[in-house]
Amino acid sequence: MTEKIPSWTCEYDLKKNREIYLKIINEVFDSGRLLLGKQLENFERNFSNYIGTNFAVGCDNATNALFLILKSIGVKPGDEIITVSNTAIPTVSAIRQANARPVFVDINSHGLMDINRVLSLINKKTKAIIVVHLYGYPLDLTNLLRLKSKRDLTIIEDCSQAHGAIINGKKVGSMGDFSAFSFYPTKSLGAFGDAGIICTNDLEKYNHLRELRFYGIEKDYVAKVDGFNSRMDEIQAAILNFKLTKLDENINYREKIAQKYKNGIQSKMFFPIPRPENSRCSNYLMPFYLKKNRDLFKKTLEGKGVKTNVSYKVPIHLMPAYINLGYKKGDLPFTEIHCDQNISLPIFDYMPLEIVNKIIEEVNIVLDMFEAKNYK
């Protein structure tokens, strides 16, 4: 690594595990099977067991995982999907790709969907609700599942940032009708390329999703339904199989880093985004709120060699690509404040604690400067 501290790097993971990964890759090569083989079957079984669902369908990324879920439940033009605006663009692009309309709901103090606001948005066009477990913070779905029992709704969990997170004793991805996970390299459970997975307990939908991800084919290269190309390759599946065995250990180590940040940085204007009660967070990111000129803080800290992450600077309802949805500034006030103020400090696999200490030192220096100059 250079002198600068990145917001994410795989350097320390590779330093520890490179030989294991190379051995895994060579085993895949020697098997002669690069797609839809035993490695993927094993990972689907192991991951569904870990999450607590009956089935899993590996695919090429979480965007397509969400898209395939929406196709499997028969989403059609004119249908509405409720979700949040402070999420990664793929959550919404999957909805648009399925020809549905995203409907945005404001967020709570944890930066997650405010379920109390969902009821007023439901109408006869509402087909599904996509909840997003942002930062690795798990959303309590109790009230949403109670609402589902009274209405014909599909609950989809976007768990792309929350592998292994737990709320009220249940892992994220096990509570809704479907869940989608990303294994993008930066994740707490990350591949070395693109990969994603769908989890569900519905046997019929599981079989349908397996067809959808491979051109609609069940066997003998005959398409039963109009399908797509969304396969996870054997190399990524094999690497993820190994990394899954280390996930809980990784989460616990990230929690140690998170606590060092919280204990080492004490400021009234810079404080951790509060975690949900009764939860274990996966610590995908280490998010804070900064109430004074977040962008200047980010730039100043980067000048001192510390990169940070913002999730996300512009909420989706205010992005040019989605202007035709009819939203305007002020429609989702808590979301907009969140996007103006959130910033995450570096956290990654096998991150040395001396780097954490250095970041804490630099953050405190910059915060003292901001306090002294009374930046707005």
SULVENZI-V404017 format. One line per field, one symbol per residue. phi: phi as a letter, one per 20 degrees, with the letter a starting at -180 (. if undefined). Layout:
phi = ???
This chain:
phi = .fffeffbbegffffecgffffffffffgffmddbldfffgffgfffffffodfbbcfbeafffgfffffffemfcgnfdcebdeecfgggefffffemddfcedfdefendgeffefgfefbfefdbcdedefmneeefegfffffffdcecdddeedfdcgnfcclndffnddefbbccddggfffcdedqeabbddadefffgfffffffclneeallcfecfdbdbdeefffffffgffffdfffffffffffgfffffedcbfdcbfffefflcdeelfcdecdceclgfffffffffendeccdccfdfffdfgfdfffnecgofcfffffgffdfbdegbbglfffffgfffggfffffffffffelfe
